[in-house]
Amino acid sequence: MGFSEQIISNLSAYRPQRPALFDISMAIPTGTGAVRTLNFNPISLRYGLGQSFSTPTKELEVQEFSYYGIKRKIPIRRKFGSFSLSFLLDDFFAIAGWFEFWMDIIVSPFTDYVEDYNPGIAAGSVTLTPRDSNFSFGSEITFFEAYPVQILPMEFDVNRRNETMRYQVLFNCREYLFDGANYVTSARSQPQ
């Protein structure tokens, strides 16, 4: 079976992805050389506060070269944009505090300057797993050397009542690995 026939076969065999079904897990450096993995899956009662994510741009950086008078744009390297995650704000700012701590590991608030490549960058990673409706399988995107670069403003307003607050965090990464055929066993499908 050719590649195009396989794509057409997969499109007819599988349902379209629903944007509301996904899991988020993060490997956050602790500052002592260890890494703590937190799971923000919707089925997790404790940390199920992940609300949305957007994948980064993936592009090829090009440079123009001239061959016998003809200019050609030649791809020279891969290039990745930022990606974003948004969360519900909990009463104790616990998750927001982890991002603050993570950023303080990368650039110390005491020196406020970094010259060298920080090991806190290399240790961090974020894994996003879009799911199907029964959480039995899905794709997976893992971002390597991921770290938060910006916590967007949190807006408090006395006129907004009975609403939950959300905030957004922007991340950089060195690269990401896309696995479109990842099989995942879910907590929902396991016997209780």
C-alpha positions in Angstrom: 0.0 0.0 0.0 1.4 3.4 -1.0 1.8 6.3 1.4 -1.2 8.3 0.0 -3.4 5.2 0.1 -2.4 4.7 3.7 -3.3 8.3 4.6 -6.7 7.9 2.9 -7.3 4.6 4.7 -6.4 6.1 8.1 -8.7 9.1 7.5 -11.7 6.9 6.8 -10.9 4.5 9.7 -10.4 7.1 12.5 -12.6 9.8 13.8 -11.4 13.5 13.6 -9.5 14.7 16.7 -11.6 16.6 19.2 -9.7 19.7 20.6 -11.1 19.2 24.1 -9.4 15.8 24.8 -5.8 15.9 25.8 -3.3 15.2 28.6 -0.4 17.4 29.7 2.7 16.2 31.7 5.7 18.2 32.6 9.2 17.3 33.8 10.2 20.3 35.9 13.8 20.6 37.3 14.0 20.9 41.1 17.2 22.9 41.2 19.1 20.1 42.9 19.7 18.1 39.7 16.5 16.0 40.0 13.4 16.3 37.9 9.8 16.2 39.1 7.2 15.0 36.7 3.7 16.4 37.1 0.6 15.2 35.3 -2.1 17.7 34.4 -4.4 15.2 32.8 -8.2 16.0 32.9 -8.8 12.7 34.7 -6.4 13.6 37.5 -8.4 15.1 40.4 -5.4 16.7 42.0 -3.7 18.5 39.1 -6.5 18.4 36.5 -6.3 22.1 35.8 -4.7 22.2 32.3 -7.2 24.0 30.1 -5.6 24.5 26.7 -2.4 24.3 24.7 -1.2 25.5 21.3 1.6 23.8 19.4 4.5 25.9 18.2 5.3 26.7 14.6 7.8 24.3 13.0 9.5 25.7 10.0 12.7 25.5 7.9 14.9 28.5 8.1 16.0 29.4 4.6 18.9 31.3 3.1 19.1 32.7 -0.4 22.0 31.4 -2.6 22.7 32.5 -6.1 23.5 29.8 -8.7 24.6 31.2 -12.0 22.3 34.2 -11.6 19.3 32.3 -10.3 18.5 32.9 -6.7 17.2 29.9 -4.8 15.9 29.7 -1.2 17.8 26.7 0.4 16.6 25.3 3.8 19.5 25.4 6.2 18.1 24.4 9.6 14.9 23.6 11.5 13.3 26.3 13.6 10.7 26.1 16.3 8.4 28.8 17.7 7.0 29.1 21.2 4.1 27.1 22.5 1.6 28.0 25.1 -0.3 26.3 27.9 -3.2 27.7 29.9 -4.3 26.6 33.4 -7.1 27.4 35.9 -5.8 29.5 38.7 -6.1 27.6 42.0 -6.6 29.3 45.4 -3.0 28.8 46.5 -1.4 29.7 43.2 0.3 26.3 43.4 0.8 25.6 39.7 1.7 29.2 39.0 4.2 28.9 41.8 5.9 26.0 40.0 6.3 28.1 36.9 7.8 31.0 39.0 10.2 28.5 40.7 11.1 27.0 37.3 12.0 30.4 35.9 14.0 31.2 39.0 16.1 28.1 38.5 17.0 29.2 34.9 17.7 32.8 35.8 18.4 33.4 39.5 16.5 36.3 41.0 19.6 37.1 43.0 22.0 37.5 40.2 19.4 38.2 37.5 21.8 37.3 34.7 23.0 34.0 33.1 26.1 33.6 30.9 26.2 29.9 30.4 23.7 27.3 29.3 21.7 26.4 32.4 21.2 22.7 33.3 17.7 23.7 34.3 16.9 24.1 30.6 18.2 20.8 29.5 16.2 18.9 32.2 12.8 20.3 31.4 10.3 18.7 29.0 6.6 18.9 28.2 4.5 16.1 26.7 1.1 16.7 25.2 -1.1 13.8 24.3 -4.3 14.5 22.3 -6.7 11.6 23.0 -9.7 10.1 21.3 -13.1 10.0 23.0 -12.4 7.0 25.1 -8.8 7.9 26.0 -7.5 4.5 24.7 -5.0 5.8 22.1 -3.7 9.0 20.7 -0.7 10.9 19.3 2.0 12.4 21.4 4.2 15.5 21.1 7.2 15.7 23.4 9.0 19.1 23.7 12.7 18.7 24.6 14.7 21.3 26.6 11.3 23.1 27.2 11.2 25.9 29.7 8.8 28.8 30.5 9.8 32.2 29.1 6.7 34.2 29.9 3.8 34.1 32.4 1.1 36.3 30.9 -0.7 38.7 33.1 -3.5 37.4 35.4 -6.5 39.7 35.4 -8.4 40.2 38.6 -11.7 42.1 38.3 -14.4 42.8 40.9 -17.1 42.8 38.2 -16.4 39.2 37.2 -18.3 36.9 39.6 -18.8 33.2 39.6 -16.1 32.7 37.0 -12.9 30.7 37.1 -9.6 32.5 36.4 -7.3 31.2 33.7 -3.7 32.2 32.9 -1.3 31.4 30.1 2.4 30.4 30.1 4.6 30.6 27.0 7.4 28.0 26.6 10.5 27.7 24.4 11.9 24.4 23.3 14.9 23.2 21.4 12.9 20.7 19.3 9.9 18.4 19.5 9.2 14.8 18.6 5.8 14.0 17.1 4.6 10.5 17.4 1.3 10.1 15.6 1.0 6.4 16.3 1.5 6.3 20.0 -0.6 3.8 21.9 -1.5 4.9 25.4 -3.2 3.0 28.1 -5.5 5.2 30.1 -6.5 5.3 33.7 -10.2 5.3 32.6 -9.8 2.1 30.7 -8.1 0.3 33.5 -10.2 -1.6 36.1 -10.9 0.3 39.3 
